[in-house]
């Protein structure tokens, strides 16, 4: 069988199954069984799948995933997230679109102490969206910032998807985590600037309301007691990795211990909250690890069949420039983001993309951050963006899918501008990992 037919069977077959709505893990398991029978020797191939599964889940580099997820779960189930929102709200004065600005700033803080984009969006949506709507905010001005900053969670460590991308691609996990910090902060600042300018031009989108002015210690109490200690966890995680004091796994463990320690110190870590956090961590981590079971074998079968080398050689035979090839890869990622989830994007593209990136001698950290931004866009792109569905699930009935689609347009545009800026100025993504490394 030629490599063309192998590519159609493996890549095309997995894509068709995903589009048919079959869960990611089962889609790749089915394709792997077919591929193992055809390319790995039948029964011996099935045995190889089992061995690959054991090796995949025992991969030490994946250990940060459940630990990062645990940090976010503890934060949400203990109620510390509410204290963070209130502490930030006390600091922000009367500015146009004040509550939308609070949502962006609070979401940025949560990004530094939570590894789950869905959890951040669901929590901010359920807590802040009803308040904004009750104060006369237009549904697009209320929902848009929450979804947009939820997607930024992927860029700012700790991030479970970043760890997964680094593990599957062979890119340094610690440098990739650090590389997303500056782009993530740029997006947060851009979102705040857009909200302020947009509401200044059309105040009806977010009517100003009276706020309770606090002075002295009352203004900074929650900041000092809750916000700063929780942000210090981010400093511990990133500082331990960048300083060479700890591996990403050890840094994640430090972060998880620090999060639970603070929750216990605040007397918020009840047995019920801890059990809920652990259940959420097991559920999310098991889903990710089960998907990884199929990723390793899929990549191996794709390579063994000759499809990977055939596709790479065919691309280079076109005589395209490195920039044209890179643009094509990013465009494909954005296109896939409209239809499939982020893990599926990685499983379908990385076995083909990484040999191309290595042959073109593209900076791996730069490419990794570009890949993350494309995945972040995928979370927000209609009609199947995961955070759009999350927002609809927690929003009051008056917020329609039409509102949600309209709300996200300017934030998608800002993310595309950042992607173009990183293509022109790679140093934005690479300088911090270089300095801290």
C-alpha positions as CSV (number, residue, x, y, z in Angstrom):
1,X,0.0,0.0,0.0
2,X,1.4,3.4,-1.0
3,X,2.0,6.2,1.5
4,X,-0.8,8.2,-0.1
5,X,-3.4,5.5,0.7
6,X,-1.9,5.1,4.2
7,X,-2.3,8.9,4.8
8,X,-5.9,8.8,3.6
9,X,-6.7,5.8,5.7
10,X,-5.0,7.0,8.9
11,X,-5.4,10.8,8.8
12,X,-8.6,10.8,6.8
13,X,-10.2,8.0,8.8
14,X,-9.5,9.7,12.1
15,X,-10.8,13.0,10.9
16,X,-14.0,11.4,9.6
17,X,-14.6,9.7,12.9
18,X,-14.1,12.9,14.8
19,X,-16.4,14.8,12.5
20,X,-19.0,12.0,13.1
21,X,-19.0,12.9,16.8
22,X,-17.2,9.8,18.1
23,X,-15.1,10.7,21.2
24,X,-11.5,11.5,20.5
25,X,-10.1,8.5,22.4
26,X,-12.3,6.0,20.7
27,X,-11.7,7.5,17.3
28,X,-8.0,7.0,17.5
29,X,-8.3,3.6,19.2
30,X,-10.3,2.4,16.2
31,X,-7.8,3.8,13.7
32,X,-4.9,2.4,15.7
33,X,-6.4,-1.1,15.6
34,X,-6.8,-1.0,11.9
35,X,-3.4,0.5,11.4
36,X,-1.8,-2.1,13.7
37,X,-3.3,-4.9,11.7
38,X,-2.2,-3.5,8.4
39,X,1.2,-2.1,9.2
40,X,2.4,-3.6,12.5
41,X,1.8,-7.3,11.8
42,X,-1.7,-8.1,13.0
43,X,-1.7,-9.7,16.4
44,X,1.8,-8.5,17.1
45,X,0.6,-5.0,16.2
46,X,-2.2,-5.2,18.8
47,X,0.4,-6.3,21.4
48,X,2.4,-3.2,20.4
49,X,-0.6,-1.0,21.0
50,X,-0.8,-2.4,24.6
51,X,2.9,-1.9,25.2
52,X,2.7,1.7,23.8
53,X,-0.2,2.4,26.1
54,X,1.8,1.4,29.2
55,X,4.8,3.5,28.1
56,X,2.6,6.5,27.3
57,X,0.8,6.8,30.7
58,X,4.1,6.1,32.5
59,X,5.7,9.1,30.8
60,X,7.1,11.3,33.6
61,X,6.7,14.4,31.5
62,X,2.9,14.1,31.7
63,X,2.9,14.3,35.5
64,X,2.3,18.1,35.7
65,X,-1.1,17.7,34.0
66,X,-3.1,16.3,37.0
67,X,-1.2,18.6,39.4
68,X,-2.0,21.7,37.4
69,X,-5.6,20.6,37.1
70,X,-5.7,20.0,40.9
71,X,-4.6,23.6,41.5
72,X,-7.6,25.0,39.6
73,X,-10.0,22.5,41.1
74,X,-9.0,23.4,44.7
75,X,-9.2,27.1,43.9
76,X,-12.8,26.8,42.6
77,X,-14.3,24.3,45.0
78,X,-12.9,26.0,48.2
79,X,-14.5,29.4,47.2
80,X,-11.2,31.2,47.1
81,X,-12.1,32.4,43.5
82,X,-14.8,34.6,45.0
83,X,-12.4,36.3,47.3
84,X,-10.0,37.0,44.4
85,X,-12.8,38.6,42.3
86,X,-13.9,40.7,45.2
87,X,-10.4,41.8,46.0
88,X,-9.7,42.8,42.4
89,X,-13.1,44.6,42.2
90,X,-12.2,46.8,45.2
91,X,-9.1,48.0,43.4
92,X,-10.6,49.0,40.1
93,X,-12.1,52.5,40.1
94,X,-15.0,53.7,38.0
95,X,-13.8,53.2,34.4
96,X,-15.9,52.6,31.3
97,X,-17.1,48.9,31.3
98,X,-15.8,48.5,34.9
99,X,-17.2,45.0,35.5
100,X,-15.9,43.7,32.1
101,X,-12.5,45.0,33.1
102,X,-12.8,43.3,36.4
103,X,-13.6,40.0,34.6
104,X,-10.5,40.3,32.4
105,X,-8.2,41.2,35.3
106,X,-9.7,38.4,37.5
107,X,-9.4,35.9,34.6
108,X,-5.8,36.8,34.2
109,X,-5.1,36.1,37.8
110,X,-7.0,32.8,37.6
111,X,-4.8,31.9,34.6
112,X,-1.8,32.1,36.8
113,X,-3.2,29.7,39.3
114,X,-5.4,27.4,37.3
115,X,-4.7,25.0,34.5
116,X,-8.2,24.7,33.0
117,X,-9.7,27.1,30.4
118,X,-13.1,25.6,30.8
119,X,-13.1,26.0,34.6
120,X,-12.1,29.6,34.4
121,X,-14.8,30.5,31.8
122,X,-17.5,28.5,33.7
123,X,-16.7,30.1,37.0
124,X,-16.5,33.7,35.7
125,X,-19.6,33.2,33.6
126,X,-21.7,31.8,36.4
127,X,-20.6,34.4,39.0
128,X,-20.1,37.7,37.0
129,X,-22.4,37.4,33.9
130,X,-25.7,37.6,35.9
131,X,-24.4,40.6,37.8
132,X,-23.4,42.5,34.6
133,X,-26.7,41.7,33.0
134,X,-28.6,43.0,36.0
135,X,-26.7,46.3,35.8
136,X,-27.7,46.8,32.2
137,X,-24.7,45.5,30.4
138,X,-25.3,44.4,26.8
139,X,-25.0,40.6,26.5
140,X,-22.1,41.0,24.1
141,X,-20.2,43.3,26.4
142,X,-20.9,40.9,29.4
143,X,-20.1,37.6,27.7
144,X,-17.2,38.5,25.4
145,X,-14.5,39.4,27.9
146,X,-15.2,36.3,30.0
147,X,-14.8,33.9,27.0
148,X,-11.8,35.8,25.7
149,X,-9.9,35.8,29.0
150,X,-10.8,32.1,29.5
151,X,-9.0,31.2,26.4
152,X,-5.9,33.2,27.5
153,X,-5.7,30.6,30.4
154,X,-4.1,28.3,27.8
155,X,-1.1,30.7,27.3
156,X,-0.3,31.6,30.9
157,X,1.2,28.8,33.1
158,X,0.1,26.6,34.6
159,X,-1.6,25.1,31.6
160,X,-2.4,21.4,31.2
161,X,-2.8,21.8,27.4
162,X,0.7,23.4,27.1
163,X,2.2,20.4,29.0
164,X,0.4,18.1,26.6
165,X,1.6,20.0,23.6
166,X,5.2,20.0,24.9
167,X,5.1,16.3,25.6
168,X,3.6,15.2,22.2
169,X,5.8,17.5,20.2
170,X,9.1,17.1,22.0
171,X,9.4,20.8,22.8
172,X,10.8,21.8,26.2
173,X,7.8,21.9,28.5
174,X,9.3,24.5,30.9
175,X,10.3,26.9,28.1
176,X,7.0,26.5,26.4
177,X,5.1,27.3,29.6
178,X,7.3,30.4,30.1
179,X,7.0,31.4,26.4
180,X,3.3,31.9,26.7
181,X,3.5,34.4,29.5
182,X,4.2,37.6,27.5
183,X,1.7,36.9,24.7
184,X,-0.9,36.1,27.3
185,X,-0.4,39.3,29.2
186,X,-0.4,41.3,25.9
187,X,-3.8,39.9,25.1
188,X,-5.1,40.7,28.6
189,X,-4.0,44.4,28.2
190,X,-5.4,44.6,24.7
191,X,-8.8,43.3,26.0
192,X,-8.9,45.9,28.7
193,X,-8.0,48.7,26.3
194,X,-10.7,47.5,23.8
195,X,-13.4,47.4,26.5
196,X,-12.6,50.9,27.8
197,X,-12.5,52.5,24.3
198,X,-15.6,50.6,23.1
199,X,-17.7,51.7,26.1
200,X,-16.4,55.2,25.8
201,X,-17.7,55.3,22.2
202,X,-21.0,53.7,23.2
203,X,-21.8,54.0,26.9
204,X,-25.1,52.2,26.5
205,X,-23.2,48.9,26.2
206,X,-22.1,49.1,29.9
207,X,-24.0,51.7,31.9
208,X,-22.0,53.2,34.8
209,X,-23.3,52.3,38.3
210,X,-22.6,53.6,41.7
211,X,-19.8,51.7,43.5
212,X,-18.9,51.6,47.1
213,X,-15.7,53.5,47.6
214,X,-13.4,51.9,50.1
215,X,-10.3,53.6,51.6
216,X,-7.3,52.6,53.6
217,X,-7.0,49.0,54.7
218,X,-10.6,48.1,53.7
219,X,-9.6,48.7,50.0
220,X,-6.5,46.5,50.1
221,X,-7.5,43.9,52.7
222,X,-8.6,41.2,50.3
223,X,-5.7,42.0,47.9
224,X,-3.1,41.4,50.7
225,X,-4.9,38.4,52.3
226,X,-6.0,36.5,49.2
227,X,-4.8,37.8,45.8
228,X,-1.1,38.3,46.5
229,X,-0.6,35.0,48.3
230,X,-2.4,33.1,45.4
231,X,-0.4,35.0,42.8
232,X,2.8,34.0,44.6
233,X,2.0,30.4,43.6
234,X,2.6,31.5,40.0
235,X,5.9,32.9,41.0
236,X,6.9,29.7,42.8
237,X,5.9,27.5,39.8
238,X,7.6,29.7,37.1
239,X,10.6,30.6,39.3
240,X,11.3,27.0,40.2
241,X,11.2,25.9,36.6
242,X,13.2,28.9,35.1
243,X,15.8,28.8,37.9
244,X,16.6,25.2,37.4
245,X,15.6,24.4,40.9
246,X,12.8,22.0,39.9
247,X,11.5,20.2,36.9
248,X,8.1,21.0,35.5
249,X,6.7,18.1,37.4
250,X,8.3,19.1,40.7
251,X,7.2,22.7,40.1
252,X,3.6,21.6,39.5
253,X,3.8,19.6,42.8
254,X,5.0,22.7,44.6
255,X,2.1,24.6,43.2
256,X,-0.5,22.0,44.1
257,X,0.9,21.8,47.7
258,X,1.0,25.6,48.0
259,X,-2.6,25.9,46.7
260,X,-3.9,23.3,49.2
261,X,-1.8,24.8,52.0
262,X,-3.2,28.3,51.4
263,X,-6.7,26.9,51.3
264,X,-6.1,25.1,54.5
265,X,-4.7,28.2,56.1
266,X,-7.9,30.1,55.1
267,X,-9.9,27.2,56.6
268,X,-11.6,26.7,53.3
269,X,-10.2,23.2,52.5
270,X,-13.1,21.2,53.9
271,X,-13.3,17.4,53.3
272,X,-16.2,17.9,50.9
273,X,-14.3,20.5,48.9
274,X,-11.2,18.4,48.8
275,X,-13.2,15.3,47.6
276,X,-14.9,17.4,44.8
277,X,-11.5,18.8,43.7
278,X,-9.9,15.3,43.6
279,X,-12.9,13.9,41.7
280,X,-12.6,16.7,39.1
281,X,-8.9,16.2,38.8
282,X,-9.3,12.5,38.3
283,X,-12.0,13.0,35.7
284,X,-10.1,15.6,33.6
285,X,-6.7,13.9,33.9
286,X,-8.1,10.4,33.0
287,X,-9.7,11.8,29.9
288,X,-6.4,13.5,28.8
289,X,-4.3,10.4,29.6
290,X,-6.7,8.1,27.8
291,X,-6.4,10.2,24.7
292,X,-2.6,10.1,25.0
293,X,-2.8,6.3,24.9
294,X,-3.9,6.5,21.3
295,X,-1.5,9.4,20.4
296,X,1.7,7.5,20.7
297,X,0.6,4.5,18.7
298,X,-1.0,6.7,16.0
299,X,2.2,8.6,15.5
300,X,4.2,5.4,15.3
301,X,1.8,3.8,12.8
302,X,1.8,6.9,10.7
303,X,5.5,6.9,10.5
304,X,5.9,3.2,10.0
305,X,3.5,3.2,7.1
306,X,5.6,5.8,5.3
307,X,2.8,8.4,5.4
308,X,4.7,10.9,7.5
309,X,7.8,10.9,5.3
310,X,5.7,10.9,2.1
311,X,3.7,13.9,3.2
312,X,6.8,15.8,4.3
313,X,8.7,15.0,1.1
314,X,5.6,16.0,-1.0
315,X,5.4,19.4,0.7
316,X,9.1,20.2,0.2
317,X,8.9,19.1,-3.4
318,X,6.6,22.0,-4.1
319,X,9.5,24.4,-3.7
320,X,7.7,26.6,-1.2
321,X,9.6,29.0,1.1
322,X,9.8,28.2,4.8
323,X,7.5,31.1,5.6
324,X,4.9,29.8,3.1
325,X,5.0,26.4,4.7
326,X,4.7,27.9,8.2
327,X,1.8,30.0,7.2
328,X,0.1,27.0,5.7
329,X,0.5,25.0,8.9
330,X,-1.0,27.8,11.0
331,X,-3.9,28.3,8.6
332,X,-4.7,24.6,8.8
333,X,-4.7,24.8,12.6
334,X,-7.1,27.7,12.5
335,X,-9.3,25.9,10.1
336,X,-9.3,22.7,12.2
337,X,-10.2,24.8,15.2
338,X,-13.6,25.6,13.7
339,X,-14.5,21.9,13.7
340,X,-12.5,19.9,16.3
341,X,-11.2,20.3,19.8
342,X,-7.6,21.2,20.8
343,X,-6.5,17.7,21.7
344,X,-7.7,16.4,18.3
345,X,-5.8,19.1,16.6
346,X,-2.6,18.0,18.2
347,X,-3.1,14.3,17.5
348,X,-3.9,14.9,13.8
349,X,-1.2,17.5,13.0
350,X,1.8,17.0,15.3
351,X,3.0,13.7,13.7
352,X,3.3,15.6,10.4
353,X,4.2,19.1,11.5
354,X,7.1,18.4,13.8
355,X,9.3,16.7,11.2
356,X,8.6,19.7,8.9
357,X,9.5,22.2,11.7
358,X,12.7,20.3,12.5
359,X,13.7,20.1,8.8
360,X,13.1,23.8,8.4
361,X,15.1,24.5,11.6
362,X,12.3,26.6,13.0
363,X,12.8,27.7,16.6
364,X,10.7,25.2,18.6
365,X,9.6,27.5,21.3
366,X,8.5,30.1,18.8
367,X,6.5,27.5,16.9
368,X,5.1,26.1,20.1
369,X,3.7,29.5,21.1
370,X,2.3,30.1,17.6
371,X,0.6,26.7,17.9
372,X,-0.8,27.6,21.3
373,X,-2.3,30.8,20.0
374,X,-3.9,28.9,17.1
375,X,-5.4,26.5,19.7
376,X,-6.6,29.4,21.8
377,X,-8.4,30.7,18.7
378,X,-10.0,27.3,18.2
379,X,-11.6,27.7,21.7
380,X,-13.3,30.9,20.5
381,X,-14.2,30.2,16.8
382,X,-17.9,29.6,15.9
383,X,-19.7,27.3,15.6
384,X,-18.1,24.7,17.8
385,X,-15.6,26.6,20.0
386,X,-15.5,24.9,23.3
387,X,-15.7,28.1,25.4
388,X,-18.7,29.3,23.3
389,X,-20.5,26.1,24.4
390,X,-19.3,26.5,28.0
391,X,-20.6,30.1,28.1
392,X,-24.0,29.1,26.7
393,X,-24.2,26.4,29.3
394,X,-23.8,28.8,32.3
395,X,-25.4,31.9,30.8
396,X,-29.0,33.1,31.6
397,X,-31.6,32.4,29.0
398,X,-31.6,36.0,27.6
399,X,-28.0,35.4,26.3
400,X,-28.5,33.7,22.9
401,X,-26.0,31.9,20.7
402,X,-26.3,34.9,18.4
403,X,-25.1,37.2,21.3
404,X,-22.2,34.8,22.0
405,X,-21.0,34.6,18.4
406,X,-21.2,38.4,18.1
407,X,-19.5,39.0,21.4
408,X,-16.4,37.0,20.5
409,X,-15.6,38.6,17.1
410,X,-13.4,41.5,18.3
411,X,-11.4,39.3,20.7
412,X,-10.8,36.7,17.9
413,X,-9.6,39.7,15.8
414,X,-7.1,40.8,18.5
415,X,-5.8,37.2,18.8
416,X,-5.2,37.1,15.1
417,X,-3.3,40.4,15.3
418,X,-1.1,39.0,18.0
419,X,-0.5,35.9,15.9
420,X,0.7,38.1,13.0
421,X,2.8,40.2,15.4
422,X,4.5,37.0,16.7
423,X,5.2,35.9,13.1
424,X,6.9,39.3,12.4
425,X,8.6,39.6,15.8
426,X,9.4,36.1,17.2
427,X,11.4,37.6,20.1
428,X,8.0,38.4,21.8
429,X,7.7,34.7,22.4
430,X,11.3,33.7,22.8
431,X,13.0,36.4,24.9
432,X,11.5,35.5,28.3
433,X,12.4,31.8,28.0
434,X,15.9,32.8,26.8
435,X,16.4,35.1,29.7
436,X,15.0,32.9,32.4
437,X,16.6,29.8,30.9
